[in-house]
Amino acid sequence: MNKKILSLLVLLFCIQLIVAQESDNEYAEDDEIEAFEGLKEEKKKIDLSRFRVGLDLGSGLQFGGQGVFAMNVSATIGYQIIRDRLEIGPGLIYQHLSQAKVYSENNIGGQAYIRGYIWQGLYAQIDGYLVNFNAKDISRNVKASFTYGNGFAGVGYAFNHTQAPFYFNISVKTNLVTDSNYPRRTLIPSFGLQFRL
């Protein structure tokens, strides 16, 4: 009895598929072509003017007897999720930190950032870094290599960022995490240039 009911259900399902297939074929071929062309146009609607390619140069000096010098160069590719308001993106970064006759570090890695424009060109930004530290303790002649992450937060101003094909920005950032690599908050002023695609 169960086999008969199952066979009947399979037969009804197959008939339903055949009827549905015939009703799908009732549309004219021209309608299908127009619908397909509309879909192709929809896919082309990526707004390239929302992409940003940037280059930043930052340097800072820790005082208080330490005399630590910090410098970084980063290249980013961002996308404005909300036009002229919210931008996110990945990037590459090179960092150099040193203290005369004590240690020297050259670090390369990746970064991600989120930038929110508060008013006109004024913005707040949070960066996350994951870099490969290549450190050298000069006083003891010891080298070390390890992966390290930290976050930075800051504010800045982008000049004419809503209209120009490229624009200049200035900012100041500080590390969010203090540890053996960043024993205190370090202010790092940055200068950058961004291009609109």
N, C-alpha and C positions, 0 to 999 in steps of 0.2 A: 504494500500500500504506500509506504514512504517513497519507494522508487517511482511509482506512478505520479505522485504529487510533485516530486522533484523534477521528473521529466516534463510534466505539464508546465511548471514554472520556467524551466529552461526554454521551452518552446515559446511561451508568451514573451519572455525576455528577447528572444531572437526576432520575433515578429515586431516587437516594439522598436528594436534597432533598425529593422528594414524600413518601417514606416517613418521613423525619424530621419533616416538617410534620404528618403525620397522627398520629404518636406524641405530638407536643407538644399536640395538641388533645384527647387522651384525658383530661386533667385536668378536674376539675369546675370550673365557673365560680366556685363558692364558695371553692375553694382558692386561685384566682388573686386574688380580692378580699381574702382574709385575708392572703395574702403581700404584697399591695400596701399594705394598712393597716399591717402590721408595718414595711414600709420607710418609710412616712410617719412613724411613731413614732420610728424610728431617726434620721431627719434632725432631729427636734426635740430631740435630746439635747445641744445646745450648752449648756454650763454657764456661764450668765451671771455666776455668782458668782466666776468666775475672772478676769473683766475688772476693771481698775483705771483710774480716771481721776484724774490727779494734777496738782497745781500746786506748783511749787517756786520759792522766792525765795532767791537766794544773793548774797553780796557779800564782797569781799576787799580787802585793802590790801597792796601790795608796799612793803616798807621797803628800807633800804639806800641812802638818798639819792635814790631815784626818786620815791617818793610816788605810785605808780600806784593808782588806785581802779578796781575791777572790780565789776560788778553784773550779774546775769542773772535773768530770769524765764522759766520754761518751763512748758508744758502738755503732758502726756503721756497716752497711752492704752496701757495694758499688758495683757498676757494671761499668766496663770500657766500655763506649760506643765506644770510639776510643782507641784501644789497646795502653797502655802505654802513652796516651796523655790526655784523658778526662774521668773523673770518677764522677758519681753521686750516691747518696744514702740517705736513712733515718737512723735515730738512736734514741737512748734514752740518756738523759743527767741528771746528778745530779749536782747542783751548791750550793755552800755555800759562802755567803758573810757576813762579820762581821766587826764591828768597836768596839774596846774594850769599854765596859760599856755604849755603845750607842744603837746598834742594832745588830740583828743576823737574817740571812735568810737561809732557807734550801728549795731549789726549785727542783722540779722533772718535767720533760716534754719530749717533742719530738724535734727532729731537722731534718733538711735536709741540704745536702751540695753538692757543686759542686767543683771539684778540677781539675785544668788544669796544666799539666806538661809543663813547659816552655823550659827547657834545662836539659837533663839528669835527675837527681833526684830533681831539683829545681821546686817548684810548687807554684801556687797562689790558695787560697781557699776562698770561701764565704760560711758562715754557717747562717742558719736561725733558731732561737729557738722560741718555744712557750712553756712556762713553767708555772706551778702553783706555785706562790710565797707564801711561808709561812713565814711571817715576824714577828719579835718580837721587839718592841721598849723597850729596857731594862730600859732606863731612866724614862719612864712613865708607864711601865708595861702594854703595849697595844699590842694585837696580831691582825694580819690581814692576810687574805688569798685572793688572786686574781690571775687572769691569765694575763700573760705579754709576749710580744714578742719583740725580738730585733735581729739584724743581726750583724755578726762579719766578718771581712775580715783580711786576713793575708797571709804570705808567709812561706814556709818551705822547708825542704830538706828530701827526702826519700832515705835512703842508700840502694843501690842495688835492687831497686824496680822492675826491669824488669826480673830478673833471679831467685832470691831466693824464696823459698816457704813461708818465712816470712821475714819481714824487719822492721827496726827501722826508725822512722822519728821524726824530731824536727821541731817546728814551733813557730811563734809568731803571735798573733791575737789582734785586738782591736775592741771595739764596734763601730758600724756605727751610732747608734742613741744615743744622749745625752739627758737625761731627769731626773726626780727625782730619778729613780733607778740607773742610770749611769750618774751622774752629769758631768763627764768629761771622756775623752778617757782613758781607762785602758789597758795597755799592758799586755797580758797574754801569757807567754811562755808555750808551751805544749810539751810533750814527748809522743810518741805513738808507737804502735806495730800493724802491719797489717799482716794478713795471707791470702794466696792465696788458693782457693779451688782446 
